Amino acid sequence: MISEDTRQELDPNDTSRLLELADRVVELVKQEDAQLEGDVEANVRVSRTRHGLTRFANSFVHQNVGEDTVTVAITVAVDGRTTSVSTTDVVEESLARLVAEAVTSAQLQPVDPYWPGATPPAGSGEPGNLDPATAGATPDARAQLVKDFVDAGPELRAAGFVDTELEQEAFASTAGHRVAGATSRATIDGIHQTERSAGSAHATSVSLGELDASAAGRLAADRARRSQDFVDIAPGTYEVVLGPEAVATVLTFLAVYGFNAKSHLEGGSFAELGEQQFDPAITILADPTDPRRIGLPFDAEGTPRGRFALVEDGVTRQLAHDRRTAGRADARSTGNAIPGGEGIGPVPTDVRMPPGSSAPQEMIGRVKRGLLVTEFHYVRILDPKSTVATGLTRNGTFLIEDGEVNGAVGNLRFTQGFVEALGDGAVLAVGDDDRYADGEFGAGMVICPSLHLAGWNFTGGAQG
């Protein structure tokens, strides 16, 4: 078992102890099975997360926290009746007690009609993408990036965070599947502020050393300075250039509500497979093979992740499946099960929109009158079927006139169907600036470029 004394000695590249722990839990389940007449099976997922977070406000580091946690998550089925439990108490006696209680609980549940059985042997998929230096990054290393960000706007007030994360995971099932992998992530996300405005910037990578905090700070500072004097504009439909953060928000909502096979099976998805639902310029991939990838090489059910097109040249091609939805749809799992996904359904988390050939400045230069939107905020779905959502702009929204950025505008509220916004004829250009962008739901989920769209429906100011 993994003790507090040995945890710090773990090699980021070595997941063997986690796999041993998963195997041991499987053996505990088999011991329970031997005592029962019913059929007991289980999937076991053991994860270790080492996370370091350095926060800054008013241009000073004010908090540094770190955690190193091992979690065991078990789904037990007894004659098709399932229970899921998890714990961070990984000593032998506690795990034996947890397994016994899970088996007892499962026996009291109704039959789970979509339980696909314990995961059978399924290969290992792509290797994980791991930078050991990032996995072991120190507070001083993160603080240096904070300093670089802050120094880019010395007369401004900076706030945000730099964090680093190591994720190791092992999976084992009573059906004989065993797989393990590891990945790392580093993120800087911050703003520079004047008395009247703020500008933001974001960067995420597998490697802390690849983050250019000075460039991010300069971008955020420039947006803040240019937003100090802003005007309010009338609501209406405007031609827009959306920055990667705004595009990432759109793609995240499409992934959760549209490309989710559970939502599709239950009639809640816009997706019509084989139909031209988007502009031909739009291709959206689930791509765990990208060399920049941060996701693990397998999903919460241990299924290897593979590359596939959700949308290809505007045509909706495929949905994200886990083993539950695959059984219902007579399909194969695409490796998109998420923890707790029994209720939510499968979600593609390695979403990538390939870049186009237009530089952002070129897209701006083609706009007669429209808006440059840096990012969206507080977006909420109104109609999952059509992905109509409402939200706000923030941290840098600018008026474009005659191909030039001509000052800032106040934050705006929008109500917009995301499928409609990317529909046939609506996409005027795809940017060449693809990168990891934060789509409001977390870093390291979406790689995408800027987009030039024919219209976006703004319904009012920040107050409504």
C-alpha positions in Angstrom: 0.0 0.0 0.0 1.0 3.7 -0.4 2.0 5.3 2.9 2.6 9.0 3.6 6.3 8.2 4.0 6.7 6.7 0.6 4.3 9.0 -1.3 6.9 11.7 -1.8 9.4 9.1 -3.2 7.1 8.2 -6.1 8.7 8.7 -9.5 6.2 10.7 -11.7 7.0 8.2 -14.5 6.4 5.2 -12.3 2.7 4.2 -11.9 3.5 0.7 -10.8 2.5 1.3 -7.1 -0.9 2.7 -8.1 -1.5 -0.3 -10.4 -0.5 -2.6 -7.5 -3.0 -0.8 -5.3 -5.8 -1.2 -8.0 -4.9 -4.9 -8.3 -5.2 -5.3 -4.5 -8.7 -3.7 -4.5 -9.7 -6.1 -7.3 -8.6 -9.0 -5.1 -10.7 -7.7 -2.2 -13.7 -7.6 -4.5 -13.0 -11.2 -5.6 -12.8 -12.2 -1.9 -16.3 -10.8 -1.4 -17.5 -12.6 -4.6 -16.3 -15.9 -3.1 -18.5 -15.4 -0.1 -21.6 -14.7 -2.2 -23.8 -16.7 -4.5 -24.3 -13.6 -6.7 -22.0 -12.4 -9.5 -19.7 -9.6 -8.1 -17.6 -7.5 -10.5 -15.9 -4.2 -10.3 -13.9 -1.4 -12.0 -11.2 0.2 -9.8 -9.6 3.5 -10.5 -6.6 4.7 -8.4 -5.5 8.3 -9.0 -2.7 10.4 -7.6 -2.8 14.2 -7.9 0.1 16.4 -6.9 -1.1 20.0 -7.3 0.7 23.2 -6.5 -1.1 26.6 -6.7 0.4 30.0 -6.4 -2.1 32.9 -6.3 -1.4 36.6 -6.6 -3.4 39.8 -6.1 -2.5 43.5 -6.1 0.7 42.4 -7.9 1.9 40.3 -4.9 1.9 36.5 -4.2 -0.6 36.1 -1.3 -1.1 32.3 -1.2 0.8 29.1 -2.0 -0.8 25.8 -1.4 0.0 22.2 -2.4 -1.6 18.8 -2.0 -0.6 15.3 -2.9 -3.6 13.0 -2.8 -4.2 9.3 -3.7 -7.9 8.4 -4.3 -9.4 5.0 -4.8 -12.7 5.0 -6.7 -14.6 1.7 -7.1 -17.8 0.8 -9.0 -19.1 -2.5 -7.7 -21.9 -4.5 -9.4 -23.7 -7.4 -7.9 -26.0 -9.2 -10.4 -26.3 -5.9 -12.3 -27.0 -3.7 -9.2 -24.3 -1.1 -8.9 -22.8 1.2 -6.3 -19.9 3.6 -6.7 -17.7 4.7 -3.8 -14.4 6.5 -3.3 -11.9 7.1 -0.5 -8.5 8.7 0.2 -7.9 6.3 3.1 -5.8 3.7 1.3 -4.7 1.5 4.2 -5.6 -2.2 3.9 -8.2 -2.4 6.6 -10.1 0.7 5.4 -10.1 -0.6 1.8 -11.4 -4.0 2.9 -14.2 -2.4 4.9 -15.1 0.0 2.0 -15.3 -2.9 -0.5 -17.5 -4.9 1.9 -19.8 -1.9 2.4 -19.9 -1.3 -1.3 -21.0 -4.9 -2.1 -23.7 -4.7 0.6 -24.9 -1.4 -0.8 -25.0 -2.7 -4.3 -27.2 -5.6 -3.3 -29.8 -3.1 -2.1 -29.9 -1.1 -5.3 -32.3 -1.6 -8.3 -30.9 -3.3 -11.3 -28.9 -0.8 -13.4 -30.2 -1.4 -16.9 -27.2 0.2 -18.6 -24.4 -1.4 -16.6 -22.0 -2.7 -19.3 -20.1 -5.1 -17.1 -16.5 -4.7 -15.8 -14.2 -3.4 -18.5 -12.6 -6.3 -20.4 -8.9 -6.1 -21.6 -8.8 -3.3 -24.1 -5.1 -2.3 -24.7 -3.4 0.8 -23.5 -3.8 3.4 -26.2 -1.4 6.4 -26.5 1.3 7.0 -23.9 0.7 9.8 -21.4 2.4 13.2 -21.9 4.5 14.0 -18.9 7.1 16.6 -18.1 8.8 15.5 -14.8 10.1 19.1 -14.1 6.5 20.3 -14.1 5.4 17.4 -11.9 7.9 18.4 -9.3 7.7 22.2 -9.7 8.5 24.3 -6.7 6.7 27.4 -5.3 9.8 29.4 -6.3 9.4 28.3 -9.9 5.8 29.3 -10.0 6.6 32.6 -8.2 9.1 33.5 -11.0 6.3 33.3 -13.6 4.1 35.5 -11.4 7.0 38.0 -11.3 7.3 37.9 -15.1 3.6 38.5 -15.5 3.5 41.3 -13.0 6.6 43.1 -14.4 4.9 43.4 -17.8 2.5 46.0 -16.3 4.4 47.7 -13.5 1.9 50.6 -13.2 -1.1 48.2 -13.1 -2.6 45.9 -10.5 -2.2 42.2 -11.4 -4.1 39.2 -10.1 -4.4 35.6 -11.0 -2.6 32.2 -10.5 0.1 29.9 -11.7 -0.5 26.2 -11.0 1.2 22.9 -11.8 -0.3 19.5 -11.6 0.9 15.9 -11.9 -1.9 13.3 -12.5 -1.1 9.6 -12.3 -3.8 7.0 -12.7 -4.1 3.3 -12.7 -7.2 1.2 -13.7 -7.9 -2.5 -13.0 -11.1 -4.5 -13.4 -12.3 -7.9 -12.3 -12.5 -8.8 -16.0 -8.8 -8.5 -16.3 -8.2 -5.0 -17.8 -5.1 -3.2 -16.4 -3.8 0.1 -17.6 -1.8 3.1 -16.1 -0.6 6.5 -17.3 0.5 9.9 -16.2 0.3 13.5 -17.4 1.3 17.0 -16.3 -0.1 20.4 -16.7 1.0 24.0 -16.0 -1.2 27.1 -16.3 -0.9 30.8 -15.9 -4.1 32.8 -15.9 -4.2 36.4 -14.9 -5.4 39.9 -15.3 -3.9 43.4 -15.3 -6.2 46.1 -13.9 -6.5 49.9 -14.1 -9.0 51.8 -12.0 -11.7 51.3 -14.7 -10.8 48.2 -16.7 -9.1 44.8 -16.8 -7.4 42.7 -19.5 -6.8 39.0 -19.3 -4.4 36.4 -20.7 -4.2 32.6 -20.3 -1.6 30.0 -21.2 -1.6 26.2 -20.5 1.0 23.6 -21.4 2.3 20.2 -20.4 5.5 21.9 -19.4 5.9 24.9 -17.0 9.0 25.8 -18.9 7.0 26.4 -22.1 4.8 29.1 -20.5 5.8 32.6 -21.5 4.5 34.6 -18.5 6.0 37.9 -19.8 4.1 37.6 -23.1 0.9 36.8 -21.2 1.5 39.8 -18.9 2.1 42.1 -21.9 -1.1 40.9 -23.6 -3.2 41.4 -20.4 -1.7 44.8 -19.7 -2.3 46.0 -23.3 -5.9 44.9 -23.1 -6.4 46.7 -19.8 -4.8 49.9 -20.9 -6.8 50.0 -24.2 -10.0 49.3 -22.2 -9.7 52.2 -19.8 -11.9 54.5 -21.8 -14.9 52.6 -23.2 -18.2 53.4 -24.7 -21.5 51.6 -24.4 -23.0 50.4 -27.7 -26.6 49.5 -28.6 -27.6 45.9 -28.5 -27.8 44.1 -31.9 -26.2 41.5 -34.1 -22.6 42.3 -34.7 -19.9 40.7 -36.9 -17.3 39.3 -34.4 -13.7 38.1 -34.1 -13.7 35.7 -31.1 -10.5 35.1 -29.3 -9.5 31.5 -28.4 -11.0 31.8 -24.9 -14.4 32.7 -26.3 -14.1 29.9 -28.9 -13.2 27.4 -26.2 -16.4 28.3 -24.3 -18.4 27.6 -27.4 -16.7 24.3 -28.1 -17.1 23.2 -24.4 -20.8 23.7 -24.5 -21.1 21.9 -27.9 -19.2 19.0 -26.4 -21.2 18.7 -23.2 -24.6 19.2 -24.6 -24.3 18.1 -28.2 -21.6 15.5 -28.9 -22.6 13.7 -25.7 -24.1 10.3 -26.8 -26.3 10.1 -23.7 -27.8 13.4 -24.5 -28.3 12.3 -28.0 -30.0 9.0 -27.0 -32.4 10.9 -24.8 -33.3 13.4 -27.5 -31.5 16.4 -26.0 -28.7 16.9 -28.6 -28.6 18.9 -31.7 -26.4 16.3 -33.4 -27.6 14.8 -36.7 -24.9 12.4 -37.8 -24.0 12.8 -41.5 -25.7 16.1 -41.8 -24.1 19.5 -42.7 -24.8 21.3 -39.5 -21.8 23.6 -39.5 -19.9 25.8 -42.0 -17.5 23.8 -44.1 -14.6 25.7 -42.5 -15.4 23.9 -39.2 -13.7 20.7 -38.1 -13.8 19.6 -34.5 -11.8 16.7 -33.3 -11.5 14.6 -30.1 -7.7 14.3 -30.3 -5.7 12.7 -27.6 -2.8 12.2 -30.1 -1.9 15.9 -30.4 1.7 16.4 -29.1 0.5 19.2 -26.8 -2.1 16.9 -25.1 -2.7 17.0 -21.4 -5.4 14.4 -20.9 -4.7 10.8 -19.8 -4.5 8.2 -22.5 -7.6 6.3 -21.2 -10.9 7.3 -19.7 -12.6 6.7 -16.3 -13.6 3.2 -17.5 -10.1 2.3 -18.6 -10.9 2.5 -22.3 -8.1 3.8 -24.4 -8.8 7.2 -26.0 -8.4 7.5 -29.8 -8.6 10.3 -32.3 -11.9 10.9 -34.2 -13.8 13.7 -35.8 -16.8 15.1 -34.1 -17.3 17.5 -37.1 -15.5 17.2 -40.4 -15.7 20.0 -42.9 -19.0 21.1 -41.3 -20.6 17.6 -41.3 -21.4 16.1 -37.9 -19.6 12.7 -38.0 -19.5 11.1 -34.6 -20.6 11.3 -30.9 -18.5 10.7 -27.8 -19.4 7.3 -26.2 -18.6 5.6 -23.0 -19.3 1.9 -22.5 -22.8 2.6 -21.2 -23.9 4.6 -24.2 -22.1 2.3 -26.6 -24.1 -0.6 -25.4 -27.4 1.3 -25.8 -26.4 2.5 -29.3 -24.8 -0.7 -30.6 -21.6 1.3 -31.0 -18.1 1.2 -29.5 -16.8 3.4 -26.7 -14.6 6.2 -27.9 -12.9 6.5 -24.5 -14.9 9.4 -23.2 -16.2 8.2 -19.9 -15.7 10.8 -17.1 -15.8 10.2 -13.3 -19.4 10.3 -12.2 -20.6 10.2 -15.8 -23.4 7.8 -15.2 -25.7 10.8 -14.9 -24.0 13.3 -17.2 -22.9 11.0 -20.0 -19.6 10.9 -22.0 -17.9 14.1 -22.7 -14.9 14.6 -25.1 -12.2 16.3 -23.1 -9.4 16.4 -25.7 -11.3 18.8 -28.0 -9.3 20.4 -30.8 -10.3 22.7 -33.6 -7.5 22.7 -36.2 -6.1 26.1 -37.2 -6.9 28.0 -40.4 -4.7 30.3 -42.4 -5.8 33.7 -41.2 -3.8 35.7 -38.7 -6.1 37.4 -36.1 -5.0 40.8 -37.4 -6.0 39.8 -40.9 -9.5 38.8 -39.7 -9.8 42.1 -37.9 -8.8 43.9 -41.1 -11.7 42.4 -43.0 -14.4 43.7 -40.5 -16.3 46.8 -41.6 -18.0 47.3 -38.2 -18.0 44.7 -35.5 -16.5 43.5 -32.2 -13.3 41.8 -31.0 -14.3 39.6 -28.1 -11.5 38.4 -25.8 -13.5 36.0 -23.6 -17.0 35.1 -22.3 -18.0 34.9 -18.7 -20.8 33.3 -16.7 -22.3 31.5 -19.7 -25.4 29.4 -19.0 -27.3 27.2 -21.3 -30.9 28.2 -22.1 -31.9 25.4 -24.5 -29.6 22.3 -24.6 -31.2 21.0 -27.8 -30.2 24.1 -29.8 -27.3 25.1 -27.5 -28.8 28.6 -27.1 -26.9 30.2 -24.3 -26.6 33.5 -22.5 -23.5 35.1 -21.0 -21.3 38.2 -20.8 -18.2 39.5 -22.4 -15.3 40.6 -20.1 -11.6 41.6 -19.8 -11.4 43.2 -23.2 -14.1 43.8 -25.7 -13.3 46.2 -28.6 -15.1 48.0 -31.4 -13.7 47.3 -34.9 -14.4 49.9 -37.6 -13.0 49.8 -41.1 -10.6 47.0 -40.3 -9.1 48.8 -37.2 -9.6 48.3 -33.5 -11.1 51.6 -32.6 -11.5 51.7 -28.8 -13.1 49.6 -26.1 -16.8 49.0 -25.4 -18.5 48.1 -22.2 -19.3 44.5 -21.3 -22.2 43.1 -23.2 -24.8 40.4 -22.6 -25.4 37.9 -25.4 -28.1 35.3 -26.2 -26.9 33.1 -29.0 -27.3 29.6 -30.4 -23.8 28.2 -30.7 -24.7 25.8 -33.6 -26.3 28.7 -35.4 -23.2 30.9 -34.9 -21.0 28.3 -36.6 -23.6 27.4 -39.2 -23.2 27.2 -43.0 -22.0 30.6 -44.3 -21.6 32.0 -40.8 -17.8 31.3 -40.4 -15.8 33.9 -42.4 -12.3 32.8 -41.3 -10.5 30.4 -38.9 -7.4 31.8 -37.2 -3.9 30.4 -37.3 -3.4 31.0 -33.6 -4.6 27.7 -32.1 -3.5 27.0 -28.5 -4.9 25.7 -25.2 -7.6 28.1 -24.2 -9.7 28.3 -21.0 -13.4 27.9 -21.9 -14.6 28.8 -18.4 -14.8 25.2 -17.2 -11.1 24.6 -16.6 -7.7 24.6 -18.2 -6.3 21.9 -20.6 -9.6 20.8 -22.2 -9.7 22.7 -25.5 -7.2 23.6 -28.1 -8.6 26.1 -30.6 -7.9 29.3 -32.7 -9.7 32.6 -33.0 -12.8 32.7 -35.3 -14.2 35.4 -37.5 -18.0 35.0 -37.5 -20.7 36.8 -39.5 -22.9 37.5 -36.6 -23.3 37.3 -32.8 -26.5 38.4 -31.0 -25.9 40.9 -28.2 -29.0 41.6 -26.2 -27.9 44.3 -23.7 -25.2 45.6 -21.4 -23.7 43.9 -18.4 -26.8 44.7 -16.3 -29.2 42.9 -18.6 
